[in-house]
Amino acid sequence: MNNSVSRHYRNRRIGEFLKELIEMTQPDSPRSPTQKYRLTQLGKQVLAVNRGE
């Protein structure tokens, strides 16, 4: 497999996984200068497991 193809696939998969862990505070305005991100419930659970809580 071509290196750039595998890198693209890996980055795409990582992006899909991150969408499950973080969410936009203003999903209707993704380019807003006040846009922020927060952990989803799943993201909070993953963080707690990694911290050993």
C-alpha positions in Angstrom: 0.0 0.0 0.0 1.3 3.5 -0.9 2.6 5.4 2.2 0.4 8.4 1.5 -2.7 6.3 1.1 -2.1 4.5 4.4 -1.4 7.9 6.1 -4.7 9.2 4.7 -6.6 6.2 5.9 -5.0 6.4 9.4 -5.8 10.1 9.7 -9.3 9.5 8.6 -9.8 6.7 11.1 -8.4 8.9 13.9 -10.7 11.7 12.9 -13.7 9.5 13.1 -12.6 8.2 16.5 -12.1 11.7 17.8 -15.6 12.7 16.7 -16.9 10.2 19.2 -14.9 11.8 22.0 -15.2 15.5 21.4 -18.0 17.8 20.2 -18.4 21.4 19.2 -20.1 23.8 21.5 -21.6 25.5 18.4 -22.2 22.8 15.9 -24.3 25.1 13.7 -21.4 27.5 13.4 -18.2 25.4 12.9 -16.1 28.4 11.8 -17.2 30.8 14.5 -14.3 32.6 16.2 -15.9 31.6 19.6 -16.1 27.9 18.7 -15.0 25.6 21.5 -14.9 21.9 22.0 -15.9 19.7 24.9 -15.7 16.1 25.8 -18.6 13.9 25.0 -19.8 11.5 27.7 -17.8 8.7 26.1 -14.8 11.0 26.0 -15.1 11.6 29.8 -15.3 7.9 30.4 -12.2 7.2 28.3 -10.3 10.0 30.1 -11.4 8.5 33.5 -10.2 5.0 32.5 -6.8 6.4 31.3 -6.4 8.3 34.6 -7.2 5.2 36.6 -10.4 6.7 38.2 
